[in-house]
């Protein structure tokens, strides 16, 4: 709808530790601690290739809005731990095992926003039940668990289909967002652009973040 057209897309740095080492987690958190909102990617070694931080060890700086993107085959058994952390948003994969729509509703009962992520091959139609009730829908255009993927911008065609199912959900993008692609991603109607390597691997993460925000404000 037109009501959202003027809303500004937002750059949200990702924290994607490549191992379960708490020092790697801390290092990545500290590299983006300047950002008002961050996304923490958790992987189980099954749905996503490498296993990283145990949900019980997740933390973030005071005053930061934290989203948790759960790349887990069996999300249900970790929901209570994640809810107890009280993040801003918990994103589950539409392709995971179990009743994802019921899990979305369960999370929302605790006044935590719940989202659903769609891999490149997942259609909006196949995830309709989840999208209809989710606060956030993420288009995942990268490779699970890999930094520095190339953005598949054809997936932006899904934005209008998502809006038809639910006009007011926040729509996120994850995968290959950088200086060259963020303007296109934002123009397609994406609200939240998760940025991994373009910030984490930068010599100056804060400068990289501000440059990306600057592109969106042009």
Secondary structure, DSSP 8 states (H G I E B T S, - for coil): -GGGTTS--EEEEEE--SSS-HHHHHHHHHHTTTSSEEEEEEEBSSSSSSB---GGG----TT-EEEEEEE-S-GGGGHHHHHHHT-SEEEEETTSSS-HHHHHHHHHTTT-EEEEEE-TT--TGGGHHHHTT-SEEEEE-S-TT-TT----GGGGGHHHHHHHH-TT-EEEEESS-STTTHHHHHHTT-SEEEESHHHHTSSSHHHHHHHHHHHHH-
